[in-house]
Amino acid sequence: MNEKVYAFLDTAKKTASEIGHAASSVGYLARKEAGKAASNAQVNVRILTKRNEIRTAYQELGKLIYDKHTGNDTDPDGLMEKLEALDTLHLEVAELEKQSGRVSVVRTCPTCGAEQKQGDAYCRACGEKLKTE
Ligand SMILES: [Zn+2]
C-alpha cells in the first residue's frame, strides 16, 4: 500500500473513533438525563413516604394527647419522642424537596417576621392576620 492509502486509512480510523466518541457522549448524556429523571421519581416517592409517616405520627400524637386527657397515659415519654420524630420527619421532607428541585417557599409574618406554616390564618407568634393564598 502506498502512503496515500495509509493516510486515508489513518484519517478514516480517526474519524470513526471520533464519531464513536461523540455518539457515546450523546448516549452518556441521554443516560444521565434518564438517571436524573429516575432519581427525581425516587425522591418524589420518598417525599410521599415521609408525608405518610408524618400523617401517622400526627395520629399517634393525637392519641397520646387524648390518653393523657383521659388519664390512660401509658407512655409518658412518648409525647416528646413523637414530637422530636415529627421534627426530624419535617426536616427530611424539606431536604428531599430541596433535592427534587422543589423550593419550599418560607413565608414570614409581615409584622414580626415569624415563620408561617402552610395554612396558617394567623401568626403563631404575634396573632397578626395573615394573607392566605
Ligand atoms: Zn407575627
Backbone and ligand atoms as CSV (ligand in chain L), in Angstrom:
chain,resi,resn,atom,element,x,y,z
A,1,MET,N,N,0.839,-1.214,0.000
A,1,MET,CA,C,0.000,0.000,0.000
A,1,MET,C,C,0.866,1.253,0.000
A,2,ASN,N,N,0.419,2.278,-0.678
A,2,ASN,CA,C,1.230,3.483,-0.707
A,2,ASN,C,C,0.841,4.443,0.417
A,3,GLU,N,N,1.612,5.505,0.503
A,3,GLU,CA,C,1.426,6.482,1.588
A,3,GLU,C,C,0.010,7.047,1.625
A,4,LYS,N,N,-0.528,7.319,0.405
A,4,LYS,CA,C,-1.856,7.922,0.318
A,4,LYS,C,C,-2.904,7.024,0.982
A,5,VAL,N,N,-2.790,5.757,0.708
A,5,VAL,CA,C,-3.755,4.810,1.269
A,5,VAL,C,C,-3.625,4.770,2.794
A,6,TYR,N,N,-2.371,4.741,3.250
A,6,TYR,CA,C,-2.149,4.744,4.693
A,6,TYR,C,C,-2.771,5.973,5.344
A,7,ALA,N,N,-2.511,7.125,4.685
A,7,ALA,CA,C,-3.025,8.384,5.220
A,7,ALA,C,C,-4.548,8.349,5.270
A,8,PHE,N,N,-5.124,7.827,4.198
A,8,PHE,CA,C,-6.583,7.756,4.138
A,8,PHE,C,C,-7.113,6.852,5.253
A,9,LEU,N,N,-6.489,5.670,5.397
A,9,LEU,CA,C,-6.936,4.729,6.412
A,9,LEU,C,C,-6.812,5.330,7.801
A,10,ASP,N,N,-5.719,6.081,7.967
A,10,ASP,CA,C,-5.483,6.705,9.266
A,10,ASP,C,C,-6.596,7.702,9.587
A,11,THR,N,N,-6.910,8.563,8.583
A,11,THR,CA,C,-7.973,9.547,8.762
A,11,THR,C,C,-9.299,8.848,9.027
A,12,ALA,N,N,-9.553,7.816,8.251
A,12,ALA,CA,C,-10.818,7.100,8.387
A,12,ALA,C,C,-10.946,6.520,9.800
A,13,LYS,N,N,-9.848,5.954,10.292
A,13,LYS,CA,C,-9.851,5.355,11.626
A,13,LYS,C,C,-10.126,6.421,12.690
A,14,LYS,N,N,-9.405,7.569,12.499
A,14,LYS,CA,C,-9.544,8.657,13.463
A,14,LYS,C,C,-10.982,9.168,13.490
A,15,THR,N,N,-11.535,9.375,12.281
A,15,THR,CA,C,-12.899,9.888,12.178
A,15,THR,C,C,-13.870,8.912,12.839
A,16,ALA,N,N,-13.659,7.625,12.550
A,16,ALA,CA,C,-14.548,6.623,13.121
A,16,ALA,C,C,-14.497,6.683,14.640
A,17,SER,N,N,-13.286,6.839,15.154
A,17,SER,CA,C,-13.172,6.844,16.616
A,17,SER,C,C,-13.779,8.123,17.192
A,18,GLU,N,N,-13.624,9.248,16.442
A,18,GLU,CA,C,-14.244,10.498,16.906
A,18,GLU,C,C,-15.767,10.394,16.898
A,19,ILE,N,N,-16.287,9.816,15.805
A,19,ILE,CA,C,-17.744,9.650,15.713
A,19,ILE,C,C,-18.213,8.748,16.857
A,20,GLY,N,N,-17.454,7.686,17.044
A,20,GLY,CA,C,-17.800,6.754,18.120
A,20,GLY,C,C,-17.815,7.458,19.461
A,21,HIS,N,N,-16.822,8.309,19.663
A,21,HIS,CA,C,-16.720,9.025,20.928
A,21,HIS,C,C,-17.902,9.971,21.113
A,22,ALA,N,N,-18.191,10.729,20.010
A,22,ALA,CA,C,-19.301,11.676,20.072
A,22,ALA,C,C,-20.606,10.934,20.349
A,23,ALA,N,N,-20.777,9.797,19.647
A,23,ALA,CA,C,-22.006,9.023,19.819
A,23,ALA,C,C,-22.120,8.543,21.258
A,24,SER,N,N,-20.975,8.137,21.795
A,24,SER,CA,C,-21.070,7.619,23.162
A,24,SER,C,C,-21.292,8.750,24.160
A,25,SER,N,N,-20.814,9.979,23.834
A,25,SER,CA,C,-21.152,11.059,24.773
A,25,SER,C,C,-22.622,11.406,24.703
A,26,VAL,N,N,-23.206,11.327,23.495
A,26,VAL,CA,C,-24.647,11.555,23.386
A,26,VAL,C,C,-25.372,10.506,24.216
A,27,GLY,N,N,-24.928,9.284,24.073
A,27,GLY,CA,C,-25.516,8.194,24.858
A,27,GLY,C,C,-25.359,8.447,26.342
A,28,TYR,N,N,-24.187,8.933,26.709
A,28,TYR,CA,C,-23.912,9.200,28.120
A,28,TYR,C,C,-24.859,10.271,28.648
A,29,LEU,N,N,-25.007,11.356,27.842
A,29,LEU,CA,C,-25.895,12.447,28.271
A,29,LEU,C,C,-27.328,11.955,28.400
A,30,ALA,N,N,-27.755,11.150,27.425
A,30,ALA,CA,C,-29.125,10.635,27.456
A,30,ALA,C,C,-29.317,9.777,28.703
A,31,ARG,N,N,-28.307,8.952,28.988
A,31,ARG,CA,C,-28.416,8.103,30.183
A,31,ARG,C,C,-28.425,8.957,31.438
A,32,LYS,N,N,-27.610,10.015,31.406
A,32,LYS,CA,C,-27.532,10.884,32.572
A,32,LYS,C,C,-28.891,11.550,32.826
A,33,GLU,N,N,-29.518,12.043,31.764
A,33,GLU,CA,C,-30.839,12.679,31.897
A,33,GLU,C,C,-31.862,11.670,32.411
A,34,ALA,N,N,-31.818,10.467,31.840
A,34,ALA,CA,C,-32.756,9.426,32.268
A,34,ALA,C,C,-32.528,9.103,33.742
A,35,GLY,N,N,-31.256,9.067,34.121
A,35,GLY,CA,C,-30.922,8.786,35.511
A,35,GLY,C,C,-31.435,9.871,36.428
A,36,LYS,N,N,-31.345,11.118,35.951
A,36,LYS,CA,C,-31.813,12.239,36.743
A,36,LYS,C,C,-33.330,12.135,36.942
A,37,ALA,N,N,-34.036,11.803,35.855
A,37,ALA,CA,C,-35.495,11.669,35.934
A,37,ALA,C,C,-35.854,10.543,36.900
A,38,ALA,N,N,-35.104,9.435,36.791
A,38,ALA,CA,C,-35.388,8.291,37.660
A,38,ALA,C,C,-35.161,8.667,39.107
A,39,SER,N,N,-34.048,9.397,39.381
A,39,SER,CA,C,-33.760,9.704,40.774
A,39,SER,C,C,-34.741,10.750,41.292
A,40,ASN,N,N,-35.243,11.633,40.393
A,40,ASN,CA,C,-36.292,12.569,40.795
A,40,ASN,C,C,-37.545,11.818,41.212
A,41,ALA,N,N,-37.880,10.793,40.433
A,41,ALA,CA,C,-39.053,9.980,40.759
A,41,ALA,C,C,-38.843,9.303,42.109
A,42,GLN,N,N,-37.616,8.821,42.334
A,42,GLN,CA,C,-37.312,8.178,43.614
A,42,GLN,C,C,-37.450,9.163,44.766
A,43,VAL,N,N,-36.947,10.386,44.536
A,43,VAL,CA,C,-37.046,11.408,45.585
A,43,VAL,C,C,-38.511,11.712,45.864
A,44,ASN,N,N,-39.320,11.801,44.785
A,44,ASN,CA,C,-40.744,12.087,44.975
A,44,ASN,C,C,-41.439,10.985,45.749
A,45,VAL,N,N,-41.063,9.741,45.468
A,45,VAL,CA,C,-41.639,8.605,46.206
A,45,VAL,C,C,-41.252,8.706,47.675
A,46,ARG,N,N,-39.989,9.082,47.918
A,46,ARG,CA,C,-39.533,9.202,49.315
A,46,ARG,C,C,-40.267,10.326,50.025
A,47,ILE,N,N,-40.536,11.437,49.293
A,47,ILE,CA,C,-41.284,12.539,49.893
A,47,ILE,C,C,-42.681,12.055,50.295
A,48,LEU,N,N,-43.327,11.316,49.389
A,48,LEU,CA,C,-44.673,10.812,49.684
A,48,LEU,C,C,-44.647,9.863,50.878
A,49,THR,N,N,-43.626,9.005,50.933
A,49,THR,CA,C,-43.494,8.053,52.044
A,49,THR,C,C,-43.332,8.803,53.353
A,50,LYS,N,N,-42.467,9.821,53.338
A,50,LYS,CA,C,-42.234,10.621,54.551
A,50,LYS,C,C,-43.511,11.339,54.968
A,51,ARG,N,N,-44.269,11.847,53.967
A,51,ARG,CA,C,-45.511,12.549,54.289
A,51,ARG,C,C,-46.507,11.599,54.948
A,52,ASN,N,N,-46.518,10.338,54.486
A,52,ASN,CA,C,-47.386,9.344,55.117
A,52,ASN,C,C,-46.944,9.089,56.552
A,53,GLU,N,N,-45.620,9.025,56.754
A,53,GLU,CA,C,-45.092,8.822,58.110
A,53,GLU,C,C,-45.501,9.988,59.007
A,54,ILE,N,N,-45.473,11.198,58.440
A,54,ILE,CA,C,-45.866,12.381,59.209
A,54,ILE,C,C,-47.337,12.267,59.602
A,55,ARG,N,N,-48.178,11.849,58.655
A,55,ARG,CA,C,-49.611,11.703,58.929
A,55,ARG,C,C,-49.832,10.687,60.054
A,56,THR,N,N,-49.129,9.567,59.973
A,56,THR,CA,C,-49.237,8.530,61.012
A,56,THR,C,C,-48.777,9.080,62.356
A,57,ALA,N,N,-47.670,9.838,62.328
A,57,ALA,CA,C,-47.136,10.398,63.571
A,57,ALA,C,C,-48.132,11.370,64.202
A,58,TYR,N,N,-48.824,12.168,63.354
A,58,TYR,CA,C,-49.848,13.088,63.871
A,58,TYR,C,C,-50.960,12.297,64.571
A,59,GLN,N,N,-51.371,11.199,63.948
A,59,GLN,CA,C,-52.435,10.372,64.540
A,59,GLN,C,C,-51.985,9.821,65.889
A,60,GLU,N,N,-50.764,9.323,65.947
A,60,GLU,CA,C,-50.252,8.752,67.188
A,60,GLU,C,C,-50.127,9.832,68.266
A,61,LEU,N,N,-49.696,11.011,67.807
A,61,LEU,CA,C,-49.572,12.151,68.713
A,61,LEU,C,C,-50.934,12.503,69.307
A,62,GLY,N,N,-51.939,12.537,68.450
A,62,GLY,CA,C,-53.298,12.830,68.902
A,62,GLY,C,C,-53.767,11.814,69.924
A,63,LYS,N,N,-53.453,10.550,69.697
A,63,LYS,CA,C,-53.858,9.504,70.630
A,63,LYS,C,C,-53.144,9.668,71.972
A,64,LEU,N,N,-51.842,9.983,71.909
A,64,LEU,CA,C,-51.072,10.178,73.148
A,64,LEU,C,C,-51.661,11.320,73.970
A,65,ILE,N,N,-52.022,12.401,73.280
A,65,ILE,CA,C,-52.577,13.556,73.985
A,65,ILE,C,C,-53.936,13.191,74.574
A,66,TYR,N,N,-54.746,12.466,73.817
A,66,TYR,CA,C,-56.062,12.080,74.329
A,66,TYR,C,C,-55.919,11.127,75.520
A,67,ASP,N,N,-54.936,10.216,75.432
A,67,ASP,CA,C,-54.682,9.293,76.556
A,67,ASP,C,C,-54.299,10.063,77.805
A,68,LYS,N,N,-53.518,11.132,77.627
A,68,LYS,CA,C,-53.162,11.997,78.755
A,68,LYS,C,C,-54.421,12.614,79.355
A,69,HIS,N,N,-55.282,13.094,78.471
A,69,HIS,CA,C,-56.534,13.743,78.870
A,69,HIS,C,C,-57.419,12.788,79.672
A,70,THR,N,N,-57.498,11.533,79.240
A,70,THR,CA,C,-58.383,10.573,79.901
A,70,THR,C,C,-57.699,9.872,81.069
A,71,GLY,N,N,-56.420,10.165,81.272
A,71,GLY,CA,C,-55.695,9.547,82.372
A,71,GLY,C,C,-55.185,8.154,82.051
A,72,ASN,N,N,-55.268,7.772,80.785
A,72,ASN,CA,C,-54.755,6.453,80.375
A,72,ASN,C,C,-53.364,6.565,79.755
A,73,ASP,N,N,-52.612,7.504,80.277
A,73,ASP,CA,C,-51.289,7.785,79.726
A,73,ASP,C,C,-50.320,6.672,80.104
A,74,THR,N,N,-50.107,5.746,79.190
A,74,THR,CA,C,-49.236,4.608,79.496
A,74,THR,C,C,-47.797,4.867,79.070
A,75,ASP,N,N,-47.588,5.945,78.320
A,75,ASP,CA,C,-46.251,6.195,77.762
A,75,ASP,C,C,-45.886,7.666,77.957
A,76,PRO,N,N,-45.462,8.031,79.192
A,76,PRO,CA,C,-45.227,9.456,79.496
A,76,PRO,C,C,-44.155,10.099,78.619
A,77,ASP,N,N,-43.171,9.329,78.167
A,77,ASP,CA,C,-42.107,9.907,77.333
A,77,ASP,C,C,-42.486,9.921,75.856
A,78,GLY,N,N,-43.564,9.203,75.556
A,78,GLY,CA,C,-43.958,9.041,74.147
A,78,GLY,C,C,-44.231,10.341,73.432
A,79,LEU,N,N,-44.830,11.287,74.160
A,79,LEU,CA,C,-45.217,12.554,73.559
A,79,LEU,C,C,-43.998,13.307,73.020
A,80,MET,N,N,-42.991,13.436,73.886
A,80,MET,CA,C,-41.766,14.150,73.496
A,80,MET,C,C,-41.073,13.436,72.337
A,81,GLU,N,N,-41.030,12.108,72.436
A,81,GLU,CA,C,-40.382,11.336,71.366
A,81,GLU,C,C,-41.093,11.544,70.038
A,82,LYS,N,N,-42.430,11.543,70.084
A,82,LYS,CA,C,-43.201,11.734,68.849
A,82,LYS,C,C,-42.961,13.127,68.273
A,83,LEU,N,N,-42.920,14.129,69.160
A,83,LEU,CA,C,-42.694,15.494,68.688
A,83,LEU,C,C,-41.330,15.614,68.021
A,84,GLU,N,N,-40.333,14.979,68.632
A,84,GLU,CA,C,-38.987,15.039,68.057
A,84,GLU,C,C,-38.922,14.271,66.744
A,85,ALA,N,N,-39.622,13.126,66.710
A,85,ALA,CA,C,-39.664,12.339,65.471
A,85,ALA,C,C,-40.310,13.169,64.351
A,86,LEU,N,N,-41.341,13.933,64.718
A,86,LEU,CA,C,-42.005,14.790,63.727
A,86,LEU,C,C,-41.084,15.894,63.234
A,87,ASP,N,N,-40.312,16.486,64.152
A,87,ASP,CA,C,-39.331,17.495,63.750
A,87,ASP,C,C,-38.388,16.913,62.709
A,88,THR,N,N,-37.886,15.713,62.993
A,88,THR,CA,C,-36.951,15.049,62.081
A,88,THR,C,C,-37.612,14.794,60.728
A,89,LEU,N,N,-38.840,14.286,60.766
A,89,LEU,CA,C,-39.542,13.992,59.510
A,89,LEU,C,C,-39.738,15.258,58.673
A,90,HIS,N,N,-40.098,16.356,59.339
A,90,HIS,CA,C,-40.288,17.607,58.607
A,90,HIS,C,C,-38.986,18.083,57.970
A,91,LEU,N,N,-37.883,17.922,58.706
A,91,LEU,CA,C,-36.581,18.308,58.157
A,91,LEU,C,C,-36.227,17.431,56.957
A,92,GLU,N,N,-36.516,16.128,57.086
A,92,GLU,CA,C,-36.199,15.203,55.999
A,92,GLU,C,C,-36.998,15.542,54.742
A,93,VAL,N,N,-38.271,15.869,54.927
A,93,VAL,CA,C,-39.104,16.234,53.776
A,93,VAL,C,C,-38.568,17.507,53.128
A,94,ALA,N,N,-38.201,18.488,53.956
A,94,ALA,CA,C,-37.668,19.745,53.417
A,94,ALA,C,C,-36.399,19.477,52.613
A,95,GLU,N,N,-35.550,18.588,53.148
A,95,GLU,CA,C,-34.291,18.247,52.476
A,95,GLU,C,C,-34.576,17.553,51.138
A,96,LEU,N,N,-35.522,16.611,51.152
A,96,LEU,CA,C,-35.877,15.881,49.920
A,96,LEU,C,C,-36.483,16.828,48.887
A,97,GLU,N,N,-37.300,17.775,49.374
A,97,GLU,CA,C,-37.910,18.733,48.444
A,97,GLU,C,C,-36.841,19.602,47.795
A,98,LYS,N,N,-35.809,19.909,48.561
A,98,LYS,CA,C,-34.699,20.692,48.019
A,98,LYS,C,C,-34.013,19.871,46.921
A,99,GLN,N,N,-33.793,18.595,47.217
A,99,GLN,CA,C,-33.140,17.699,46.253
A,99,GLN,C,C,-33.939,17.590,44.963
A,100,SER,N,N,-35.249,17.518,45.081
A,100,SER,CA,C,-36.083,17.323,43.900
A,100,SER,C,C,-36.266,18.632,43.142
A,101,GLY,N,N,-35.668,19.708,43.637
A,101,GLY,CA,C,-35.722,20.985,42.939
A,101,GLY,C,C,-36.934,21.799,43.297
A,102,ARG,N,N,-37.800,21.219,44.128
A,102,ARG,CA,C,-38.949,21.987,44.591
A,102,ARG,C,C,-38.479,22.923,45.680
A,103,VAL,N,N,-38.711,24.151,45.490
A,103,VAL,CA,C,-38.309,25.089,46.530
A,103,VAL,C,C,-39.516,25.342,47.411
A,104,SER,N,N,-39.382,24.931,48.657
A,104,SER,CA,C,-40.485,25.221,49.560
A,104,SER,C,C,-40.326,26.656,50.033
A,105,VAL,N,N,-41.277,27.466,49.636
A,105,VAL,CA,C,-41.198,28.888,49.952
A,105,VAL,C,C,-41.537,29.091,51.425
A,106,VAL,N,N,-40.616,29.723,52.115
A,106,VAL,CA,C,-40.860,30.025,53.525
A,106,VAL,C,C,-41.478,31.406,53.591
A,107,ARG,N,N,-42.702,31.463,54.110
A,107,ARG,CA,C,-43.357,32.758,54.279
A,107,ARG,C,C,-43.189,33.206,55.721
A,108,THR,N,N,-43.102,34.490,55.864
A,108,THR,CA,C,-42.949,35.018,57.211
A,108,THR,C,C,-44.039,36.046,57.493
A,109,CYS,N,N,-44.289,36.228,58.768
A,109,CYS,CA,C,-45.283,37.207,59.201
A,109,CYS,C,C,-44.791,38.614,58.847
A,110,PRO,N,N,-45.650,39.433,58.221
A,110,PRO,CA,C,-45.222,40.785,57.856
A,110,PRO,C,C,-44.982,41.677,59.077
A,111,THR,N,N,-45.558,41.323,60.192
A,111,THR,CA,C,-45.426,42.161,61.382
A,111,THR,C,C,-44.202,41.790,62.225
A,112,CYS,N,N,-44.061,40.481,62.534
A,112,CYS,CA,C,-42.981,40.113,63.461
A,112,CYS,C,C,-41.906,39.253,62.807
A,113,GLY,N,N,-42.145,38.791,61.586
A,113,GLY,CA,C,-41.117,38.028,60.885
A,113,GLY,C,C,-41.072,36.552,61.240
A,114,ALA,N,N,-42.005,36.096,62.077
A,114,ALA,CA,C,-42.016,34.679,62.440
A,114,ALA,C,C,-42.398,33.835,61.231
A,115,GLU,N,N,-41.904,32.625,61.190
A,115,GLU,CA,C,-42.181,31.750,60.059
A,115,GLU,C,C,-43.640,31.300,60.079
A,116,GLN,N,N,-44.273,31.353,58.901
A,116,GLN,CA,C,-45.639,30.864,58.779
A,116,GLN,C,C,-45.618,29.416,58.332
A,117,LYS,N,N,-46.525,28.635,58.819
A,117,LYS,CA,C,-46.707,27.289,58.289
A,117,LYS,C,C,-47.840,27.350,57.284
A,118,GLN,N,N,-47.794,26.410,56.334
A,118,GLN,CA,C,-48.817,26.389,55.304
A,118,GLN,C,C,-50.201,26.285,55.952
A,119,GLY,N,N,-51.113,27.140,55.533
A,119,GLY,CA,C,-52.477,27.070,56.037
A,119,GLY,C,C,-52.737,27.940,57.252
A,120,ASP,N,N,-51.694,28.544,57.809
A,120,ASP,CA,C,-51.901,29.408,58.965
A,120,ASP,C,C,-52.734,30.633,58.572
A,121,ALA,N,N,-53.764,30.922,59.344
A,121,ALA,CA,C,-54.573,32.109,59.082
A,121,ALA,C,C,-54.080,33.279,59.927
A,122,TYR,N,N,-53.505,32.946,61.067
A,122,TYR,CA,C,-52.968,33.979,61.962
A,122,TYR,C,C,-51.548,33.616,62.352
A,123,CYS,N,N,-50.732,34.613,62.612
A,123,CYS,CA,C,-49.347,34.381,63.021
A,123,CYS,C,C,-49.335,33.656,64.364
A,124,ARG,N,N,-48.514,32.614,64.455
A,124,ARG,CA,C,-48.426,31.841,65.694
A,124,ARG,C,C,-47.702,32.622,66.780
A,125,ALA,N,N,-46.882,33.601,66.365
A,125,ALA,CA,C,-46.093,34.339,67.340
A,125,ALA,C,C,-46.835,35.573,67.850
A,126,CYS,N,N,-47.408,36.377,66.933
A,126,CYS,CA,C,-47.985,37.646,67.365
A,126,CYS,C,C,-49.489,37.750,67.123
A,127,GLY,N,N,-50.057,36.775,66.418
A,127,GLY,CA,C,-51.500,36.785,66.220
A,127,GLY,C,C,-51.979,37.644,65.061
A,128,GLU,N,N,-51.042,38.236,64.332
A,128,GLU,CA,C,-51.391,39.053,63.161
A,128,GLU,C,C,-52.151,38.206,62.135
A,129,LYS,N,N,-53.202,38.794,61.532
A,129,LYS,CA,C,-53.915,38.064,60.472
A,129,LYS,C,C,-52.998,37.966,59.263
A,130,LEU,N,N,-52.900,36.780,58.707
A,130,LEU,CA,C,-52.002,36.557,57.580
A,130,LEU,C,C,-52.792,36.454,56.286
A,131,LYS,N,N,-52.141,36.897,55.210
A,131,LYS,CA,C,-52.753,36.730,53.900
A,131,LYS,C,C,-52.610,35.281,53.502
A,132,THR,N,N,-53.694,34.642,53.177
A,132,THR,CA,C,-53.601,33.252,52.694
A,132,THR,C,C,-53.979,33.227,51.239
A,133,GLU,N,N,-53.191,32.443,50.482
A,133,GLU,CA,C,-53.469,32.357,49.039
A,133,GLU,C,C,-53.901,30.942,48.708
L,1,ZN,ZN,ZN,-46.279,37.739,63.670
